[in-house]
Structures are given as C-alpha cells and as structure tokens.
Amino acid sequence: MADELWTPTPETVRDSRIGGYLDWLRTERGREFADYAALWEWSTTDLPAFWDSIWDFFEVGERRGPALDPAEMPGATWYPEVELNYAERVLRAPGLGDDDPVVFGYSDSREPVVVTLAGLRDQVARCRAGLVRAGVGRGDRVAAYLPNIPEALVVLLACASLGAIFSSCAPEFGTRSVCDRWRQIEPKVLVTVDGYRYGDKTVDRRVEVAAIRADLPSLTSVVHVSYVGGEIPDAVSWQDFLAEEAPLEFVSVPFGHPLYVLYSSGTTGLPKPIVHGHGGILLEHLKQLALHHDLGPGDRFFWFSTTGWMMWNYLVSAPAVGSAIVMYDGNPGHPDLGRLWRLAEESGMTYFGTSAPYLLACRKGGLRPADIADLSALRGVGSTGAPLPPEGWRYVYDAISPDVVLTSLSGGTDVCTGFVGGVPMLPVVAGEITCRCLGSRVEAFTPEGKPVIGQQGELVISAPMPSMPVGFWGDEDGSRYRDAYFGTYPGVWRHGDWITVSERGTCVITGRSDATLNRGGVRLGTAEFYSVTEGMPEVADSLVVHLEDDEGGAGRLLLFVVPAAGVAFDDALVKRIRTELRVNLSPRHVPDEIHAVPAVPKTLSGKKLEVPVKRILTGTPVDEAAAKGALANPESLPTYLRFVAETS
C-alpha cells in the first residue's frame, strides 16, 4: 500500500500552472487528457505538438518551421529555422513590474542585496556594454569565478544578450579543477572575486586567481568583483566595468546557439565540456519550473547551490516564468543547520530547494524547521543530488509542513534539468519519485534494450529532449558525445542510473549503474545501503563497493563508514550495522567487511565516488583513478590506498 503523504484536491490542480496549461490545451488545441499519465504519453510521443504547445503557451515569440528535424538521436535538431535569445525571455519576467524584486541575494560575505527587475535589466545592459568594450562578441567565451551572487546572474545574462558563451566555476574550486575546465574553451574575459567568507572563516582566493590567469593565455581582460576587500592587480573593478549606461539589446541567435558550457565532474579524466543552447534550455526550464514546480508571479524560488552545479543554472531561469529567485552564498551549517530555514522566513521563500543529504542531516540532528522559523509561505520543497529515502520524505511532512508539495528531482548536468520529479496533479508517496516529467521519455531498459515496468533497469531516454547538449566543446566529429550517451543502446540515451518505473508511473532510482553491486547475480543499488547505514545515529557517512572475483566467485562486498562524532568503531557497532542491513534489506546486503574511514571522497557537488574508490582498491594508482582537483576532499583518498596496502 502506497504511503501517501500529500494528495491534490481538484482545487489544487485547477489553480496550479499545469491546471492552466490543461485548460489552454482544451480551449486552444482541442485536446483533453483524462489524467497525468495520458498527458505524459502524448508529451513524449507527439514531440512536435507538445513542444509547440509549450512555446505558444508561454508566448516565447515567433515560431516558424518544423519543431524537430531530424528527429533521430544522436543528432536530433530542434527548431532549425528559429532565432531567439535566452536572456531576452528571462528578463521579460512576465507578471513582474519594474519595481518588483526579482533577485534576493544573501551571503556570509556581505549584507543582503535586493535587485528589482528594472535594476537587473540596467545592470545587464551596463555589463553588456562592458563586455563589448572588452572585445567580447558572438561566440566568445566569458569565464566567471564567482559564487552564487547576483553579479553571476548579471554576467550570464549579459553574455547571452550578445550571443557570447558563459561558463562558471565556484570559487571553492581549486586551480587545477578550474584550469582543466577553462583551458578547453579558451575564455577571453574572466570575472572573479578576490575571496569569500564561509561561515566565520574568510577564504582568500587571490593566489588561485593569479594561477588561473597565468594558465589561460586566451584571457585579455579580468574584472574584479570586490567581495572580501582584497585587491587584484591589473583588473577592472566591477563598478568601472558597469559604469557606462547603455541600452538593453539582444542579438537573435539560432535555437541551438551555445548559451553556456557546463562540465562533468571530471573524477576520472578531464571534465567533459557540455554545451547547452539558448532555445533548448529556455523551453525545458519554462516547462519544468512552471508546470512541475508550479512557479509564477509572486513566488520566491530558492535552491541551495553553487555556480559549479547545474542547479544554479536551473535556479536562475525562474524569472522567465515570473518568479523571483533567492540566492545564498555561504555555509548552510553555520552557526547551525537552522540557517537556511531561518533564511526561508527572512526572504519569504515559497519554494525551498536543497539536497537529500541536507534534509537527512537535519533529520539526524533532530531539527524541526517549523519550530524555529515561520515557513507558512512555503508551497514546495525540492530535493536532489541523491535519492531521498522514505524516512526523508516523512521527515519533510512531519517537521517542515504537511501542506507542501515535495519533489524529489533527478536529472543531470547533461540535460541541465530534471527528467523525473513532481507535479501538482499527483499524490506524493514516501520513497517514490512522483512522475516522469513531461516531454521526457524516461524508461527502464533491460540489457537487451527492452522497456520494463516494475523491474529495475537502465535509465534511458528514448526520445529527444530540447535540453540535451548541443554537443561537447571541441568534439568536432561528435564521437565523444556519441560514446558518452549512445554507445550501449543505438539511438537511445543511456544515462547511467538504475531506475524502476512502477505501474502507477512513480519512479525509484537506486544509484549509478556503473557502481552496481553484484551479489550472486543479483544487482544491488547503492542508495538503499546508504538509506540504512546513514539512518543510524552512529554513522555519519558511508560508501559501499563490490570487488568482483576474476575466477567467478562471490567477490567481496566492502562497506566503509565514517563514525559519528564521539562514536567508537568497535565490534558492537559492526554487529549493529550488519543487523540493520540484514533486517531492513536482505542477507545479500550484509557486507563481507566493514571498515572505519575518516571521510568518504566526494565530488565538488557532493556526490560519492564509488567507482574511483573501487578502482583504487583494485590497484589503479590514485592519480589515475580520480582527478584530485575535481574532489571536495582529495585528502580522503590515501585512506583507501593504505587499505589496499594493508590487505594485499
């Protein structure tokens, strides 16, 4: 029996953005749908009609020519005869007036900043003029070494208005990590801070900025956003860069013209430079933010992110649907885990987006956000970055609000969106992602390439999406792009996760398919392990890998745990962990060995590195198994190297 935590009323659906879209389809297109399942089926089988409807419903502008030609993947091309500009549509901000606030910027480094729509347009126009003076034009790249602050959004929109290409790295990224990304795209201009504050600690990044400049000979200008009071030599100040008043203009570019370059984590090689286009990002984000997250005029949308994670790019599209955005740069745990919930009250957030680990940390810490902050404005809560176990879902409805729509969103940098998530038309069920998103033909495939329902399979996307990458930067013949997504199932995008799609259309993602644990021929996902181990108060973090036996034996299932502060790692704890896994999962899930480690290695966006650890444990040198510059905590890797030495 499904554990329903929230159920929509007919009034809820009627008053939602997707309810308005259904009414529009009925009156303008003569289409009626019995339920969400029927709407989704149409949206993923009649792609031109669906995406044309999104275009027209959101009044994107003149639409001509075919929606999709050719339609085969890889190589599907959307709206080949259309020109537009992403920044123009974002700054239109339907439903907002000139004096309405559109950006709320909060930071550990300075006082709050509120930017009105008129103020944002003026700053973008001035920044655009500064870029033109710096010689930036259509197709040139601009790099932003900036935190999640309004200036980063200004640079993005100014670049887009010119047809220039934006790329950002968060200032906590180290020199090698940044240069591995930006050397590939050869930026002309760098916009950078001098440092930042994280909680009560000031972090000076001027040495890193100097090293980045030295490693990027393509740079002709550097712009300094003074953030913690440091000086950067031979740089134009942000104030001077924006000193010239200028008209706000937009260059029309083809639908697939590059908007920005995002990057894969780069844990096992150079980060893949993933190019996203103006039109694909605009259409996908309009659909997703309005119809799935139910955002519009009057909303204040927040997602805790840095500029090094695709969720930042997702967040800053919200003005395109009339929603204001809330930005935060700082330590979400300072002075305690209640920081972001108090920020929700202070900013009047209507949508609170975060990561699954943050919600679970709040739960484990005994925090009840509704007791420490007025969260009455919240209508939605979003979770992403990792699967949210059932107890995390129940925690939201018990400790935050019984009235919010909780969305567990899963997608990726590759598509810069979520392709499974939530929708106000359907009930929220504990432990299950509510739906496959409109326009996203997500399926579970067997190894033979057959779709299955009610069984775990490879997560694939079997029809094109507009926000699939334009390509990889520098991949002239498209071979790297084809190999990355289409090498397993011809003409079908393989994403690299395990998914189960239920008869009701809900989804459960059980971890990366390349990190699969194979016990006696039975595939086990990593997410269910972590749900149990990290649900124990004695365990702060964990990582599980399976080492195969070359001779066909059972192999070894290894669990590494980080004990909670003050907890001794002893035989009693090991026994409790084994018991919890056996009782809550199955005897197959009981590890052969459990070891204590000081830390679990993670990417800069917080994802666990099961595959690189497995490679280290099977003899791959650390420098080959993982690029240290792509890790949040590279000092954690020697622990696993020592483990190999001690047990070989």
N, C-alpha and C positions, 0 to 999 in steps of 0.2 A: 504494500500500500504506500503510495507516494506521500511523503511528509510535506504537505503544502503549508508554506509559511505566509504567503500573501496571495490573495485572489482578486482579480479585477472585477469591478462591478460594470454593468452596462454604461453607467455614467462615466466611469473612469475611461473606458475605451472611447466613448463619444467625445469627451473633452480633450483627448490626447492628440498629439500631432499626427500620429498614424490614423486616428479616427477621422481627422480632417482629410487626410490623403485618401482614405477609403470613400468618403463622401465625394471627393473630387473625381475619383475614378468612376464612380457611379454616374455622376451628372455630366462629366466632360468626355468620358471614354465609353460609357455604357457598359462598364464591367462591374460585376458584383461577385463577391467571394464569400463562401459560407463560413470560412474560418481562416486562421493564420496559415494552416497547412496548405490550403488551396492558393492563398496569396503567394506563399513562398514558392510553390510549384510553378506557378505562372512566371514569377520573377526570375526563375533560373532556367526556364525552358524557352520562353519567348523574350530573349535578352533585348533585342532592339525595342520592342514595345515597352518593356519595363523601364529601361534607362531613358527612353524618350519621355516617358511619363514623369520620371524624376526631374529631368531637365525642365519640362514645362510646368510642373507643379511648383518648383522653386524659382521659376521665372529667370533662368540663367541667362537668357538672351536669344539672339537669332540662332536657329538650328537649321542646318541645311545638309543635304547629302545623307548617305547611309550612316547608321549608328555603328556598324561593325563590318569592316571589310578589309582584309579577310577575317574569318571567324575562327580559324584553326589555331590551336596552340602548339608550340610557341609561335609567335608572330602575329597574333590577333591584333588588329589595329582599330581603335575606337575613333569615331567621328573624324575621318581623314580630311573632310572638307571644311572643318570648323576652325575658327580662330577665337580666342578669348584671353582673359588674364585673371589668374587666381586672385591676385591682390585686389583687383577692382571689385570682385564679387565679395571678398571678405570685408572690405571697407564700405561696401554698400550697407551692411549691417541692418537688414530690414527690421522695422519696428522700433528702432532706436533713433532718438533725436540727437542733434549736435551736442547738447549739454548733458546727455545721459552718460554715466560712467560705463566704460567698456573694458577697462583693464584695472584690476586691483593688484598692486604689487607689494608683497610682504617679504621681508628679508631679515636675516640676522645681522646684516651689514649696515643697514640704514633704516630710517623711518619709513613708514608705509607711503606708497605712491599711488594716487588715483588718477587715471587718464580718461578724459571724456572722449567721445567719438570725434568731435572736432579737433581735440588736441592730438589724438592719434593720427588723424589724417594730415595735420600740419607737420608733425614730426616725420612722418613717412615722406612727405613732399620735400622737406628740408634734407633728410638723409639721402633721398634720391638725387637731389642736386649735388650733395657732397660726393656721391659715388660718380656722378658724371664728371665732376671736376677732377676726380682721381683717375679718370680714363676708363671707367667701367661701362661696358655696353652689353648688348645682347650676346649671350653665350659665355661671357666672362664669369669666373668663379670668385666668390667672396666668402672668406672663412671667418667664423665667429667663435672666439674662445671666450664665451660668455655664459654666465649662469642663467637660471630661469627668472629673468627680469624683463620689464617692458622694453628695454633697449634691444634685446634679442629679437623680439617680435617686430620692432620698427625696422631693423636691418633686413629681416626676412622679407617683409612686405615691400620695402624699397627695392631690394634686388628683383623680386618678382615683377614689380611695376616696369622695370627696364628690360625684362627678359634675361637678366643675369641669373646665375645659379648659386644658391645658398648652400652652405654646409657648416654645421656647428659641432663643436666638442665642448663638453662641460669642463670648467677649469680644474676639476679634480683629476682629469685625465693627465697622465704623465707625458713627458716629452716624446718618448718613443711611440706611445699609443697615438698621439696626435699626428706626429710626422708620418707614421705608417699609413694614416688615412689621407692626409692632405698632400703628401708628395704625389699621390696618384692623380690628383685633379688639378694641381698647379694653380693655386689661387693667386689673384692679382692683389687683393686687399685683405688685410687682417684687422678685424675689430676685436679688441681684447680688454679685459680688466687687468688690474695690477695684482689682485688677490681677492680674498673673500673671508668672511667670518663663518665659522661652523660652530654654532652654539656660542661658547665663550672663548673660542680659540680663533686667532687671526692667522690666516694662511697666506703667506707672501708667494706670488707666482711669477715675480719678475725674472728670476733666473730661468724658469721654464719658457717664458715669453721670449727671452733673448735666444735661447737654444732653438726654439721653433723658427724664429726669424732667420737664424743662421742656416737652418736646414732647408729653407724654402726659398731658393733663388728667384722663383717666379714673383715674389712679393715686390710691389712697387710703392705701396703705401701701408702705414699702420695707423689705426685710430685707437685712441686710449679712452676707455670709459673709466674714470677715476671712481673706484668702488671702496677702497680702504685707505685712500690718501697717499698712495705711493706714486712715484714719478717713473715714467717710461721714456727713455731718451729717443729723439728722432721720431716722435709720433705726434699726430694731430689730436688735439683734445676733442672729445665728443661735442663739447659746446661749440668749438670753432667749426667742426665738421657740419653742424646743423645751423650755423649762423645765417646762412643765406635763405631768405624767404623765397619760395618758389611755388609755381602751380603744381597741383597733383595731377599727373598724367600717367597713362598706361599704354604700353606697347602691346598690340594684339599679337599673339603668338599661336602657332598650331596647338591643337588639343594635346599632343604628346610632347610639346617642348619641355625640356628639363626645368623643373621647379627647384628641386633640391636633391642632394646626394646624402643618403643615409648609409650606414655601414653595418655589416655583420659584426659579431663580437670579436672576431679575429683571434680566437683562442688557439687555433691550430694552423695559423698562417696569416698572411696579410688580410686585413678586413676586406670583405667584398664591397666595392663602392656601388651601391644600389641606387639607380637613377629613377626618380619619380617625376611624373609630368603634371603640368598645370591642370588639365581637364580631368584626368583620372582621379587625382586627389580631391579636387573640388566636388565632383559628383558623388564620390564614395562618402566623403565626410558630410555633405549635405544630407544624404540618405541616412547615414549612421547616427549622426548627432541629433537630428530632428526626429526621425521615425523610431529609432531604437532607444536612444537616451531621453527622448521627449523634451528636448531643449528648444527654447524660443525666447522671444522678448520677455524680460522680467526675470530670467534665470541668471544665476551666477555659478559658473561651471568651474570646478577645481579638479585637477588630477595631480597628485604628488609626483613630480618627475624632474629630471634634469634635461638640459639641452642635448645630452648624449643618448637619449632614449626616444624612440618613436612616439611615445605617449605625449611628449612635448609638442610635436608637430600636429598630433591629433587634437590636443587641447586648444591650440591657437587658431584652429579653423572655426571655433564656435561662433565668433561674431558673424560668420556667413549665414547662420540660422537665427541671428538676432540675439544671441546670448552674450552676456558679459563673461569674462574669464577672471579667475583668481589665480595668481602666480605666487609661489612661495619658494624662496631660496634659503636653505638653512638646514639645521639639524632637527628632524622631526621628533627626536627623543630628548630634546633639551628645553626646559630643565627636566621634563618628564614626558611620558608618552601621551599626555593630555594636550600637548602643544597644538597639534593640528585640529583637535576637536574644539579647543578654545578659539582657534583661528576661524573655524566654521561659524561660530557665533558672531565673532567680531566682524566678519566680512559679509554675513548674511547669505552664506552659501546655500544654494538649492540642490546642488549635486556634488557629492564628495567622492572623488576617485582616489584609489590608493592601490597598494599591492596586497596580495594574500598574506605574505609574511608579516606585514604591519598589523593587519587585523588579528592574526593569530598571536602576535606578540602582545597586543592589547588584551586579548582574552587570557593569555597565560599570566599576564601581570595583574589580573583581577580588576582591570579598569572598566568602569561602566560610564561611557561617554555621556549618556543622557543625564547622569548625576552631576557632572562637572561643567556642562555647557548647555545653553539653550539651543537645541537642534530642531526647533519647531519649523524652521524654513526648509529643512531638508526634504526633498521628494525622492531623491535617488542616491544610491551608494553603488560605486563600481569597484570591482576587484580584478586585478590582472597580474601577470608576471609569473604565476604558478597556479596550479589547481587549488581551489579552496575546498577543504574537506567539509563534510556535513556539519561538524561542530562549529566551523567558522560561519556558516550560513545561519545557524540557530543563534549564535552569539550576536549577529547583527540585529536580528529581530527582538532579541531579549534585552540587549544592553544599549542599543542605539535608538531604534524606533520600530514599532510594529507596522508602521504605515509606509515605509519607503519601498521602492522597487529596487531590489538588489540584483545587479547584473554582474555575473562572472564573465569577463570578456577574454576571448583568446583569439589571437591573430598573429601578427608579427611585423617586424621591420620590413620584411619582403613585400608586404602589401600595404603597410602603413595604416592598418585598421584592424578591427576585429571581425572575423567571419562567423564566429558563434558567440552568442551573448544573450541579451534580454530584450523584452519588448512588452509594452504595457497591455497588450491584448491577452497575455498568457499568465497563468499562475506561476509563482516562484516555488520551486521544490528543492528541499535541502539536498545538497550534494550533486545537483544536476544543472548543467548549463541549460538555460530555458529553451533556446532555439538555435537553428541555423539562420543566419541573418539574410535578409532579402538580397537577392542578386548574387548570393554566394552558394554555389552548388557544392557544398561540402558533403563528402561521403566517406564511409569506411570501406576500404578495399581489402580483399584477400590477396595473398601473394600472387595469385593468378590474374588479378585485376578485375574481380567481380565484386560489385557492391553488396554489402550485407547489413542487415538490421538486427539489433540485439546481440551482436557479436563484436568483439574488439577487432579492429583492422587498422590499416594505414590511413591516416588522414590525408585525403586528396581533395583537390578542387577540380571538378571535371568539366567546368565551363569557364570561359574567360571572365575576369573582373576588370573594370576600368583602372583600378589602382594597382594591378600587377605592374612590375617595373617596366619602364621604357627599355631598360637593359642595364648592363653593368658598364661603368665608365671604362673606356679603353678596350672593351671587348668587341673589337671591330667586326668579327665574323659571327658573334653571338654564341660561340661554343661554350664559354664558361657559364653563360646564362642557361643554355640548354642542359648542360651537365648538372647544374645545381638543382633543377626542379623537374626535368622531364626525362631523366636517364632511366628511371625504373618503369614507368608506365607511359608508353608513347602517346603524346598528345594530351596527357593528364598531369596536372601539377601535383607532385608529392611534397608534402610539407615537412614531414619528419617527426610527426607525433602519432601516438596511438589514440584512437577515438572509438567510442561505442555510441551509436545513434539508436535511441530507443524507438519503440513503436509509436510513442507519443511525440516523437520529434526532439526530445531532450537529448543532451549530449554529456558524456563523461570523457574527459581527457586524462589519460593515465601516465603521461610522461613522454619523453623523447623516444622514438622508435630506435634510434641509434644507441640508446642507453638501456636497451631492453635486458632484463634479467631472464635467462632461460634455464629453468629448473626441470630437468627430466622431460624436455619437450614442451613444457608449459610456459608461456610468456607471462612475465610479471611486470607491471608498470612500477616505476619508482615512486610515483606520487602517493600511492597507498601506503608504502613504507613510511614515508615522511609524515603522513597524517597520524600514524600510530606513534612513532618514536617521538615526534616533536609535540605530540599531545601530552606527553609525560612531563610532569614538572621538573623531573631530574635531568632532562635532556634539553640543552639549548639549541642544538643544531645537529644535523646528521647527514651522512652520504652513504649510498649503497652501490656496490658494483659486483658484477659476476665475472669470474675468471673461468673461461672455458678450459676443458681438458682436451688437449690435442689428440689423445688416444680414445676419445669418445666417452669418457667417464662423466660423472655428475658435475665436475668442476668445483669451484669454491665460491660461496656467497659471502662477501665481506661487508660488514657494517661498521662504519666509523662514526663515533658520536663525540660531540662536544658536551661534556657535563655542565650542568648549570652551575652558577657561582656557588661555591661552598659545598658542592656535592662531591663526595668521594666516588671514584670509579673503582668498584670492587666486585667481588663475585656476586654479592647480593643484588647489585644494580644490573649486572649482566643477566642474572636469572630473571629479574623482573622484566627486562626488555624482551627476552625470549618468550616469556609467558604472555606478554601483551601482544606480541606478533602472532603467536600461535592461536590465542583466543579470538583476537579481533580479525585476523586474516585467515591463515591456514598453516598447517605444519610445513608446507613448502616455503613459507616466508621466513622461517626461522634460520638465521644466518649460521654458517659454519664457524665463523669467527666474529667477535665484536672487539673493537679496539678504540681506545680513547685518543683523540687528537685535539690539539689546541684550537684548530679552526678548520672550517670547510672552505676550500678555494672557490671563489665566485668571480663572475664577470663584473665589469663596472656597472652593469644594470642589475646585479644581484642574482644572476642565475648560477646554479650549482654546476660544477664542472665534472660530471660523472665520467664522460668519455676521456678527457685528458688524464684524469687520475687512473683510469683503467689502463691507459697506455703506459703511464709511468710504472704501474705495478707489473706490467708485462715486459719491462726492460727498455722502453723508449726513454732516451735522455730527456731531462726536464725541459731543456731549451727547445727540443723538437716537439714535445708533447703539448706545450702551451706557450703562447707568446706572453711573457710576463707583463708587458705593457698593457695588455688587454684585461688584466686581473685587478680586482679591487684590493686583493690581499696576496700578492705574489710570495710574501714571506711564508705562506702556509704550505707551499709545495715541498720544501725539503723534508717535512714530516713524512710524506709518503715515500720519498726517496730513501729515507732511513728505514722505513718499514720494509722496503724491498731488500735492503742490505741485511737487515736482521733476520729475515725469514728465508732468504735464498739458500 
